[in-house]
Amino acid sequence: MYLNNTQLETLMATTTMVHVRVDEKIKAQATETLASMGLTVSDAVRVFLTRVVADNELPFAVKAPNARTRAAMAEAREIIKNRRARFNNSESLIDDLEKASRK
């Protein structure tokens, strides 16, 4: 989103301070990442808030997994932890699934 000169002048003439509590490591990492993009943390916050107002929503999706997804994630972590069956190709996987379904 780009601001024209009038919008930018209005923005600069009517600024206010926003104080936010953020983990020190997160702030340091964000500062470094934003600097690599030529932005400050203040620039990023202004962009974020401007987008919230312009779009009347967050500029990104905020999603929390439902119970079924959380269960699948836990199962996947358990599989990785226990190093259960691994397959070199899809045929081996299908063969194993077919054998398991006959039991």
C-alpha positions, -999 to +999 in steps of 0.1 A: +000+000+000+014+034-010+006+067+006+005+099-014+023+131-001-008+145+015-015+112+033+021+110+044+021+146+057-011+140+076+003+108+091+035+125+102+016+155+116-007+134+138+014+106+152+011+091+186+033+067+206+024+030+209+042+009+236+043-028+232+058-055+254+078-080+233+103-107+241+138-093+239+150-120+214+120-116+192+126-078+191+163-083+182+155-108+155+127-087+141+149-056+141+176-074+122+152-089+097+134-057+091+167-038+087+176-062+059+144-050+042+152-013+049+126-010+076+126-002+113+103-018+138+083+014+139+080+013+101+067-023+103+042-014+130+029+015+109+026-007+079+007-033+099-017-009+115-023+009+082-032-024+066-055-033+095-074+000+090-074-002+052-086-038+050-106-040+082-088-072+090-054-086+100-030-087+070-025-124+075-045-155+085-046-164+122-055-200+125-055-224+154-057-261+147-090-278+157-090-310+178-087-333+149-057-315+134-041-313+169-045-351+172-030-357+138-001-334+147+005-353+179+003-386+160+029-373+135+052-363+163+048-397+179+056-415+146+087-393+141+097-400+177+093-437+174+107-439+139+079-462+127+077-475+092+094-456+065+090-462+028+112-456-002+084-452-026+046-451-028+043-487-039+059-499-007+036-477+013+005-491-005+017-527-001+021-521+036-013-505+039-029-534+021-012-559+043-023-540+074-059-539+062-060-577+058-051-583+094 
